[in-house]
Amino acid sequence: MAKPLERILVAEGDPATLDTIVDQVLGPMGYTLFTARNGHEALELALEHQPHIVFAGLDLPGVTGYDLLAGMRSRGVMPYAIMVAPKGAAEAQLLRAFRLGARDYLIRPVREAELVNTLDRALEELNLKRDRDQLSQRLGTANQQLEKRVRELTVLSSLGKAVTSLTDLAQLFTRLLDGAVLACEADLGWLMLTEDAPADGTPAALIARAAKNMPALAGLKLGAPWDDGVSAMLMQSGEALSLTGEPLARLRAGQAARTIAATPIRAKDQVLGVLVVGRRSDHAFTERELALLSSVADYASIALVNARLFRGLEARASRLQRSYNDLATGSLTLSVGRELTIQLAGARSALEPLLSGARGALGQRQIETGKQTLEHIDAARRLADDLTTLGEAPQRPANPRPLDLAALAQQSLARLESEARRLGVVLHADLPPFVLKAAGDAAQISRVIDRLLERAIKVSPHDAQVWVRVRNNNDGLLRLSVQDVGGSFSAEQVAGALRGAPGQVSARDPGALSLAVVRQIVEAHGGKIWAEADPALGATVHVGLIKL
């Protein structure tokens, strides 16, 4: 039979009562017992041994049972106290003991059966308390783990948003390193990337791109090579590792931390760099923390792949923007538009097999980035189409056909709904329930509506509204209006873009070239286009077409 866990102190000045409690009942049960015949001795034993249960006589010599209760309570010792009262004790005496912390009582002479029942009640309450404490401890541990998981998910979520919103790689790498240190509960960290390999075939150097809480003695300088003794090994092995103690102390990284976790930054089979976090203590990193560090490294990989994918596109866009300011109407504009269309079609053809998996599996983030790149390419192709249109100088349709202006507007809204939703812009339509027919070429007028909507969506901030309205102008014209509620360009700027020559479009307005195309198409149809502003409603572009 296992020995009971409870420690019991018996403080009793009456020898017969002490013999009954200790020798006849508790002793044979195997409890760890401490006995005292006066209050001073009882208080010393209680403070030294921290008993679970105390039997104490109210009339102890010297320090009474009341004083013993008060003394233990003042020193933070709170056992299950059972007071032994003399026969005929007044109710007030017992109430005073309960106020001082007593939980039960016995009356002399103490009978064994009553003593055992009282002890059972004490043990039951102590066991319940232990169960509550254990449950509370488990709940506390579970809450800590849950809070940690929520913090990890919050960090990873914010890093995902940073990857898609930040274009400055230095700022992004700093954010990623901060997230890695926080998620892994580390004290410091650094991020290394490879530079282009030298022509002589020597290994590419590792350049420090981000650092957090690094001591000066480590010698790390951003933008400069740094050999931490760990990153070069990871570049060769491509496997994450954790180091602590003497093996780390012999390396340069050991000057910064006593424990580190490091993981490679990979893009498919190529290692692009290393992400390292460290602690100033010997507390080793867990497998879960290594997995979190690897997730942050994946974000860094996505950022680098994004930069590579967009570098060529940005260069082409930059050349295109410079060309906007130099081009004039005529054959040069037409030639450039057609050449750009060919080049962008080639870029799209090269990217589509990559996204389809024909050249190797891609991660979900890389696929999403590629899809965004395709959207930018398609936008650039539309700009190239606009250049071609300017060069061709649209002519009035020889045989204009009746077209339903409201239906064309509804079709344009449907085509651009997903783009508006992606940019956080809400599209609204105010269209007549009956058919209003205008004379013109449906394809060209659809292009007019598309370009006006695209521009309004681009210049509008998040949560802004864009309205499309069709009205009978009662002057022989049908009027189509596109209003960018909350847009960032005034009617004067829009009007300037409408008046400007194709080679003089504003570089600040992403839809200025489209406005020039819209003007040529509308005027070729014998219509008119103008802009107006309302301080509360934003800028509105109106198109008037000949009514049938």
C-alpha positions as CSV (number, residue, x, y, z in Angstrom):
1,M,0.0,0.0,0.0
2,A,1.4,3.4,-1.0
3,K,2.2,5.8,1.8
4,P,-0.1,8.7,2.0
5,L,1.2,12.0,0.6
6,E,-0.2,14.3,3.3
7,R,1.9,15.8,6.0
8,I,0.0,16.2,9.3
9,L,0.9,18.4,12.3
10,V,-0.8,17.5,15.6
11,A,-0.5,20.2,18.3
12,E,-2.2,19.1,21.5
13,G,-1.5,19.8,25.2
14,D,-3.7,17.0,26.4
15,P,-1.7,13.7,26.5
16,A,-4.8,11.5,26.1
17,T,-6.1,13.4,23.1
18,L,-2.6,13.4,21.6
19,D,-2.3,9.6,22.1
20,T,-5.7,9.0,20.4
21,I,-5.0,11.2,17.4
22,V,-1.3,10.1,16.8
23,D,-0.8,6.6,18.2
24,Q,-4.3,5.1,17.7
25,V,-5.4,6.6,14.4
26,L,-2.9,8.6,12.3
27,G,0.2,6.6,13.1
28,P,-1.1,3.2,11.9
29,M,-2.3,4.8,8.7
30,G,1.2,5.7,7.7
31,Y,1.0,9.5,7.5
32,T,4.1,11.7,8.0
33,L,3.4,13.2,11.4
34,F,4.8,16.1,13.4
35,T,3.7,16.6,17.0
36,A,3.9,19.5,19.3
37,R,2.7,20.0,22.9
38,N,2.6,23.9,22.9
39,G,1.8,26.7,20.5
40,H,5.4,27.9,20.0
41,E,6.7,24.5,19.0
42,A,3.6,24.0,16.7
43,L,4.2,27.3,14.9
44,E,7.9,26.5,14.2
45,L,7.0,23.0,12.9
46,A,4.3,24.5,10.7
47,L,6.6,27.1,9.1
48,E,9.4,24.5,8.6
49,H,7.4,21.5,7.2
50,Q,4.4,23.2,5.6
51,P,1.8,20.5,6.7
52,H,-1.3,19.8,4.6
53,I,-3.5,19.2,7.7
54,V,-3.2,20.6,11.3
55,F,-4.9,19.3,14.4
56,A,-4.6,22.0,17.1
57,G,-6.1,22.4,20.5
58,L,-7.8,25.7,21.1
59,D,-6.2,25.8,24.6
60,L,-2.6,25.1,23.7
61,P,-0.1,26.3,26.4
62,G,1.7,29.5,25.6
63,V,0.6,30.3,22.1
64,T,-3.1,29.3,21.9
65,G,-4.8,27.6,18.9
66,Y,-6.1,31.0,17.9
67,D,-2.6,32.5,17.9
68,L,-1.3,29.5,15.9
69,L,-4.0,30.0,13.2
70,A,-3.2,33.8,13.0
71,G,0.6,33.1,12.9
72,M,0.4,30.6,10.1
73,R,-2.0,32.7,8.1
74,S,0.2,35.8,8.4
75,R,3.2,33.8,7.1
76,G,1.3,32.3,4.1
77,V,0.9,28.8,5.6
78,M,-2.7,27.8,5.0
79,P,-3.3,24.1,5.9
80,Y,-6.6,22.4,6.5
81,A,-7.0,23.3,10.1
82,I,-9.1,21.1,12.5
83,M,-9.4,22.6,15.9
84,V,-9.7,20.4,19.1
85,A,-12.0,22.2,21.6
86,P,-12.5,21.3,25.3
87,K,-15.8,19.8,26.3
88,G,-18.4,22.5,26.8
89,A,-16.6,25.0,24.6
90,A,-18.8,27.9,23.7
91,E,-20.1,28.5,20.2
92,A,-18.3,31.9,20.2
93,Q,-15.0,30.1,20.7
94,L,-15.6,28.0,17.6
95,L,-16.8,30.9,15.5
96,R,-13.6,32.8,16.4
97,A,-11.5,29.9,15.2
98,F,-13.4,29.6,11.9
99,R,-12.9,33.3,11.3
100,L,-9.2,32.8,11.7
101,G,-9.2,30.0,9.1
102,A,-10.2,26.8,10.8
103,R,-12.1,24.3,8.5
104,D,-13.5,21.8,11.0
105,Y,-13.4,20.9,14.8
106,L,-13.5,18.1,17.3
107,I,-14.7,18.0,20.9
108,R,-12.7,16.3,23.7
109,P,-12.8,13.5,24.5
110,V,-12.0,12.7,20.8
111,R,-13.6,9.4,19.6
112,E,-11.8,7.4,16.9
113,A,-14.8,7.2,14.5
114,E,-15.4,10.9,14.7
115,L,-11.7,11.6,14.1
116,V,-11.7,9.3,11.0
117,N,-14.8,11.0,9.6
118,T,-13.2,14.4,10.1
119,L,-10.0,13.3,8.5
120,D,-11.9,11.9,5.5
121,R,-13.6,15.2,4.9
122,A,-10.2,17.0,5.0
123,L,-8.6,14.5,2.6
124,E,-11.6,14.8,0.2
125,E,-11.2,18.6,0.1
126,L,-7.5,18.4,-0.3
127,N,-7.8,16.0,-3.2
128,L,-10.4,18.3,-4.8
129,K,-8.0,21.2,-4.4
130,R,-5.2,19.2,-6.0
131,D,-7.4,18.3,-8.9
132,R,-8.4,22.0,-9.3
133,D,-4.8,23.1,-9.2
134,Q,-3.7,20.5,-11.8
135,L,-6.6,21.4,-14.0
136,S,-5.8,25.1,-13.7
137,Q,-2.2,24.4,-14.5
138,R,-3.1,22.4,-17.6
139,L,-5.5,25.1,-18.7
140,G,-2.8,27.7,-18.1
141,T,-0.4,25.7,-20.2
142,A,-3.0,25.2,-22.9
143,N,-3.7,28.9,-23.0
144,Q,-0.1,29.7,-23.3
145,Q,0.3,27.4,-26.2
146,L,-2.9,28.8,-27.8
147,E,-1.6,32.3,-27.4
148,K,1.7,31.3,-28.9
149,R,0.0,29.7,-31.9
150,V,-2.2,32.8,-32.4
151,R,0.9,35.0,-32.2
152,E,2.7,32.8,-34.8
153,L,-0.3,32.9,-37.2
154,T,-0.6,36.6,-36.7
155,V,3.1,37.1,-37.6
156,L,2.9,34.8,-40.6
157,S,-0.3,36.6,-41.8
158,S,1.3,40.0,-41.5
159,L,4.4,38.8,-43.3
160,G,2.2,37.5,-46.2
161,K,0.6,40.9,-46.5
162,A,4.0,42.6,-46.4
163,V,5.2,40.4,-49.3
164,T,2.3,41.5,-51.4
165,S,2.3,45.2,-50.5
166,L,6.0,46.2,-50.0
167,T,8.0,46.9,-53.1
168,D,11.2,48.0,-51.3
169,L,13.2,44.8,-50.8
170,A,15.4,46.2,-48.0
171,Q,12.3,47.2,-46.0
172,L,10.7,43.9,-46.7
173,F,13.7,41.9,-45.6
174,T,13.8,43.9,-42.4
175,R,10.1,43.1,-41.8
176,L,10.7,39.4,-42.5
177,L,13.6,39.3,-40.1
178,D,11.6,41.1,-37.4
179,G,8.8,38.5,-37.9
180,A,11.2,35.6,-37.7
181,V,12.7,36.8,-34.4
182,L,9.2,37.3,-32.9
183,A,7.8,34.0,-34.1
184,C,10.8,32.0,-32.9
185,E,11.0,33.9,-29.6
186,A,14.6,34.8,-30.4
187,D,16.8,37.8,-29.3
188,L,18.5,38.6,-32.6
189,G,18.9,37.6,-36.2
190,W,20.4,38.3,-39.6
191,L,19.6,37.7,-43.3
192,M,22.2,36.9,-45.9
193,L,21.8,36.8,-49.7
194,T,24.2,35.8,-52.4
195,E,25.5,38.3,-54.9
196,D,26.1,37.4,-58.6
197,A,28.9,34.9,-58.9
198,P,32.2,36.4,-60.2
199,A,33.2,35.6,-63.8
200,D,36.3,33.7,-62.6
201,G,34.2,30.9,-61.2
202,T,34.9,31.6,-57.5
203,P,31.9,31.1,-55.1
204,A,29.5,34.1,-54.8
205,A,29.9,36.0,-51.5
206,L,27.1,36.3,-49.0
207,I,26.0,39.8,-48.4
208,A,24.2,40.9,-45.2
209,R,20.8,42.4,-46.2
210,A,19.1,42.7,-42.8
211,A,20.1,42.5,-39.1
212,K,18.3,42.8,-35.7
213,N,19.9,43.4,-32.3
214,M,23.4,42.4,-33.5
215,P,26.3,43.3,-31.2
216,A,29.0,45.5,-32.6
217,L,31.7,42.9,-31.9
218,A,30.2,40.6,-34.4
219,G,31.4,42.9,-37.2
220,L,28.3,42.6,-39.4
221,K,27.7,45.6,-41.8
222,L,24.6,45.8,-44.0
223,G,25.5,45.6,-47.7
224,A,28.9,44.1,-47.0
225,P,30.1,40.4,-47.1
226,W,30.1,38.7,-43.7
227,D,31.2,35.2,-42.9
228,D,29.3,33.9,-39.8
229,G,30.7,30.4,-40.2
230,V,27.2,28.9,-40.6
231,S,25.6,30.4,-43.8
232,A,28.3,29.0,-46.1
233,M,27.6,25.5,-44.8
234,L,23.9,25.9,-45.4
235,M,24.5,27.2,-49.0
236,Q,26.2,23.9,-49.7
237,S,23.9,21.5,-47.8
238,G,20.6,23.4,-48.3
239,E,19.3,22.0,-45.0
240,A,18.2,23.9,-41.8
241,L,20.2,23.4,-38.6
242,S,20.3,24.4,-35.0
243,L,23.6,25.0,-33.0
244,T,24.3,25.7,-29.4
245,G,27.1,25.4,-26.9
246,E,30.7,24.7,-27.8
247,P,30.2,23.9,-31.5
248,L,28.7,27.4,-32.0
249,A,31.2,29.1,-29.8
250,R,34.0,28.3,-32.2
251,L,32.2,30.1,-35.1
252,R,31.8,33.8,-35.8
253,A,28.1,33.5,-35.2
254,G,29.0,32.5,-31.6
255,Q,30.1,36.0,-30.9
256,A,26.5,37.2,-31.4
257,A,24.5,34.3,-29.8
258,R,24.8,31.2,-27.7
259,T,22.1,29.4,-29.6
260,I,21.1,29.8,-33.3
261,A,18.6,28.3,-35.8
262,A,19.4,28.8,-39.5
263,T,17.5,27.9,-42.6
264,P,18.2,28.4,-46.3
265,I,16.2,30.7,-48.6
266,R,15.5,28.5,-51.6
267,A,13.8,29.0,-55.0
268,K,13.2,25.5,-56.4
269,D,16.7,23.9,-56.4
270,Q,18.7,27.1,-56.0
271,V,19.8,28.5,-52.6
272,L,19.5,32.3,-52.7
273,G,20.5,33.0,-49.1
274,V,20.2,32.2,-45.4
275,L,18.0,33.3,-42.6
276,V,19.4,33.0,-39.0
277,V,17.9,33.8,-35.6
278,G,19.7,33.5,-32.3
279,R,19.3,33.6,-28.5
280,R,21.7,34.9,-25.9
281,S,20.9,31.9,-23.7
282,D,21.5,28.1,-24.1
283,H,17.8,27.4,-24.7
284,A,17.7,25.4,-27.9
285,F,15.2,26.0,-30.7
286,T,12.4,23.4,-31.1
287,E,11.4,21.6,-34.3
288,R,8.3,23.8,-34.5
289,E,10.4,27.0,-34.3
290,L,12.6,25.7,-37.0
291,A,9.5,25.0,-39.1
292,L,8.3,28.6,-38.5
293,L,11.7,29.9,-39.5
294,S,11.5,27.9,-42.7
295,S,8.1,29.5,-43.4
296,V,9.5,33.0,-43.1
297,A,12.4,32.0,-45.4
298,D,9.7,30.9,-47.9
299,Y,8.3,34.4,-47.8
300,A,11.8,35.8,-48.5
301,S,12.1,33.4,-51.4
302,I,8.7,34.6,-52.8
303,A,9.9,38.2,-52.5
304,L,13.1,37.5,-54.4
305,V,11.2,35.6,-57.1
306,N,8.7,38.5,-57.4
307,A,11.6,40.9,-57.8
308,R,13.0,38.8,-60.6
309,L,9.7,38.4,-62.4
310,F,8.9,42.1,-62.1
311,R,12.4,43.5,-62.9
312,G,12.0,42.9,-66.7
313,L,8.4,44.1,-66.7
314,E,9.3,47.3,-64.8
315,A,12.2,48.0,-67.2
316,R,9.8,47.6,-70.1
317,A,7.2,49.8,-68.4
318,S,9.8,52.4,-67.7
319,R,10.9,52.5,-71.3
320,L,7.2,52.7,-72.3
321,Q,6.6,55.6,-70.0
322,R,9.6,57.5,-71.4
323,S,8.3,56.8,-74.9
324,Y,4.9,58.3,-74.0
325,N,6.5,61.7,-73.5
326,D,8.4,61.5,-76.8
327,L,6.0,59.9,-79.2
328,A,3.9,61.9,-81.6
329,T,0.9,60.8,-83.6
330,G,1.6,59.0,-86.9
331,S,3.6,56.0,-88.1
332,L,6.1,56.0,-85.2
333,T,3.3,55.6,-82.6
334,L,1.7,52.8,-84.7
335,S,5.1,51.0,-85.1
336,V,5.9,51.2,-81.4
337,G,2.4,50.0,-80.4
338,R,2.6,47.0,-82.7
339,E,6.1,46.2,-81.6
340,L,5.1,46.4,-77.9
341,T,2.1,44.1,-78.6
342,I,4.4,41.5,-80.1
343,Q,6.9,41.7,-77.2
344,L,4.3,41.5,-74.5
345,A,2.6,38.6,-76.2
346,G,6.0,36.9,-76.1
347,A,6.4,37.6,-72.4
348,R,2.9,36.2,-71.8
349,S,3.7,33.0,-73.8
350,A,6.9,32.6,-71.8
351,L,5.2,32.9,-68.4
352,E,2.1,30.7,-69.1
353,P,4.1,27.4,-69.2
354,L,5.8,28.3,-66.0
355,L,2.4,28.8,-64.3
356,S,1.0,25.6,-65.8
357,G,3.8,23.6,-64.1
358,A,5.3,22.5,-67.4
359,R,8.8,23.7,-66.2
360,G,8.5,22.4,-62.7
361,A,6.2,22.7,-59.7
362,L,5.6,26.1,-58.1
363,G,4.4,27.0,-54.7
364,Q,1.0,28.6,-54.2
365,R,2.6,32.0,-53.5
366,Q,4.7,31.9,-56.6
367,I,1.6,30.9,-58.7
368,E,-0.3,33.9,-57.3
369,T,2.6,36.2,-58.1
370,G,2.8,34.8,-61.6
371,K,-0.9,35.5,-62.1
372,Q,-0.5,39.0,-60.9
373,T,2.4,39.4,-63.4
374,L,0.1,38.2,-66.2
375,E,-2.4,40.8,-65.2
376,H,0.3,43.5,-65.5
377,I,1.3,42.2,-68.9
378,D,-2.3,42.3,-70.0
379,A,-2.6,45.8,-68.8
380,A,0.6,46.7,-70.7
381,R,-0.9,45.1,-73.8
382,R,-4.0,47.2,-73.5
383,L,-1.7,50.3,-73.4
384,A,0.1,49.0,-76.5
385,D,-3.3,48.6,-78.2
386,D,-4.0,52.2,-77.3
387,L,-0.8,53.3,-78.9
388,T,-1.7,51.4,-82.1
389,T,-5.1,53.0,-82.1
390,L,-3.5,56.4,-81.9
391,G,-1.2,55.6,-84.7
392,E,-4.1,54.4,-86.9
393,A,-6.1,57.5,-86.3
394,P,-9.6,56.0,-86.0
395,Q,-12.0,57.0,-88.7
396,R,-15.8,57.5,-88.5
397,P,-17.5,54.2,-89.2
398,A,-18.6,54.1,-92.8
399,N,-21.8,52.2,-91.9
400,P,-22.7,53.0,-88.3
401,R,-25.1,50.5,-86.8
402,P,-27.6,51.0,-83.9
403,L,-26.1,49.9,-80.6
404,D,-27.7,49.6,-77.1
405,L,-25.5,52.0,-75.0
406,A,-26.8,50.7,-71.7
407,A,-26.1,47.1,-72.7
408,L,-22.6,47.9,-73.7
409,A,-22.1,49.6,-70.4
410,Q,-23.4,46.6,-68.5
411,Q,-21.0,44.3,-70.4
412,S,-18.0,46.5,-69.5
413,L,-19.0,46.5,-65.9
414,A,-19.1,42.7,-65.9
415,R,-15.7,42.5,-67.5
416,L,-14.0,44.8,-65.0
417,E,-15.8,43.7,-61.8
418,S,-13.0,41.3,-60.7
419,E,-10.3,44.0,-61.2
420,A,-12.4,46.5,-59.2
421,R,-12.9,44.0,-56.4
422,R,-9.2,43.2,-56.3
423,L,-8.4,47.0,-55.9
424,G,-11.2,47.5,-53.3
425,V,-13.3,49.7,-55.6
426,V,-17.1,49.3,-55.7
427,L,-18.8,49.6,-59.2
428,H,-22.3,51.0,-59.5
429,A,-24.6,51.3,-62.5
430,D,-27.4,53.8,-63.1
431,L,-28.9,52.6,-66.4
432,P,-32.3,53.2,-67.9
433,P,-34.8,50.2,-68.0
434,F,-35.5,50.9,-71.7
435,V,-33.2,50.8,-74.7
436,L,-31.4,53.9,-75.8
437,K,-29.8,53.4,-79.2
438,A,-26.8,55.3,-80.5
439,A,-25.0,55.2,-83.9
440,G,-21.6,53.7,-84.0
441,D,-19.2,50.7,-84.0
442,A,-20.0,48.5,-81.0
443,A,-16.4,47.2,-80.6
444,Q,-15.0,50.7,-80.6
445,I,-17.6,52.1,-78.2
446,S,-17.1,49.1,-75.9
447,R,-13.4,50.1,-75.9
448,V,-14.3,53.6,-74.9
449,I,-16.4,52.4,-71.9
450,D,-13.7,49.9,-70.9
451,R,-10.9,52.5,-70.9
452,L,-13.0,55.1,-69.0
453,L,-13.8,52.4,-66.3
454,E,-10.3,51.1,-66.1
455,R,-8.9,54.6,-65.6
456,A,-11.6,55.4,-62.9
457,I,-10.7,52.2,-61.0
458,K,-7.0,52.9,-61.1
459,V,-7.2,56.4,-59.8
460,S,-9.7,55.6,-57.1
461,P,-8.5,54.8,-53.5
462,H,-9.6,51.7,-51.6
463,D,-13.3,51.6,-50.7
464,A,-14.1,54.3,-53.3
465,Q,-17.1,54.1,-55.6
466,V,-17.2,54.3,-59.4
467,W,-20.6,55.0,-61.1
468,V,-21.6,54.5,-64.7
469,R,-24.8,56.3,-66.0
470,V,-26.6,56.4,-69.3
471,R,-29.0,59.3,-70.0
472,N,-30.9,60.9,-72.9
473,N,-29.3,64.3,-73.3
474,N,-32.4,65.7,-75.2
475,D,-30.0,67.5,-77.7
476,G,-29.7,64.6,-80.2
477,L,-27.0,62.9,-78.1
478,L,-27.0,60.0,-75.7
479,R,-24.8,60.7,-72.7
480,L,-22.6,58.1,-70.9
481,S,-21.0,59.3,-67.7
482,V,-18.2,57.6,-65.6
483,Q,-17.7,59.1,-62.2
484,D,-14.8,58.2,-59.9
485,V,-16.2,59.1,-56.5
486,G,-13.2,59.8,-54.3
487,G,-10.7,59.7,-57.1
488,S,-7.4,61.4,-56.9
489,F,-7.5,63.5,-60.1
490,S,-9.6,66.6,-60.5
491,A,-11.7,67.4,-63.5
492,E,-9.2,70.0,-64.6
493,Q,-6.5,67.3,-64.8
494,V,-8.8,65.0,-66.7
495,A,-9.8,67.8,-69.1
496,G,-6.1,68.5,-69.7
497,A,-5.5,64.9,-70.6
498,L,-8.5,65.1,-73.0
499,R,-7.1,68.2,-74.6
500,G,-3.5,67.0,-74.8
501,A,-1.8,65.5,-77.8
502,P,-0.8,61.8,-77.6
503,G,2.8,62.8,-77.1
504,Q,1.9,65.2,-74.2
505,V,-0.1,62.9,-71.9
506,S,0.5,63.3,-68.2
507,A,2.9,60.8,-66.6
508,R,1.1,61.3,-63.3
509,D,-2.3,60.0,-64.6
510,P,-2.2,56.2,-65.3
511,G,-5.2,56.6,-67.6
512,A,-4.1,59.7,-69.6
513,L,-3.1,57.7,-72.7
514,S,-6.5,55.9,-72.6
515,L,-8.3,59.2,-72.4
516,A,-6.5,60.3,-75.6
517,V,-7.6,57.1,-77.3
518,V,-11.2,57.6,-76.1
519,R,-11.2,61.2,-77.4
520,Q,-10.1,60.1,-80.9
521,I,-12.7,57.3,-81.0
522,V,-15.6,59.5,-79.8
523,E,-14.7,62.4,-82.1
524,A,-14.4,59.9,-85.0
525,H,-18.0,59.0,-84.2
526,G,-19.1,62.6,-84.4
527,G,-19.6,62.7,-80.7
528,K,-18.1,64.9,-77.9
529,I,-16.3,64.2,-74.6
530,W,-15.9,66.5,-71.6
531,A,-15.1,66.4,-67.8
532,E,-16.5,68.2,-64.8
533,A,-15.9,68.1,-61.0
534,D,-17.8,68.2,-57.8
535,P,-15.9,68.7,-54.5
536,A,-18.1,66.1,-52.8
537,L,-18.5,63.6,-55.7
538,G,-15.1,63.7,-57.5
539,A,-14.4,63.9,-61.3
540,T,-16.8,62.7,-64.0
541,V,-16.1,62.1,-67.7
542,H,-19.1,62.5,-70.1
543,V,-19.3,61.0,-73.6
544,G,-22.0,62.2,-76.0
545,L,-22.9,60.0,-78.9
546,I,-25.4,60.6,-81.8
547,K,-28.8,59.3,-80.9
548,L,-30.9,57.1,-83.2
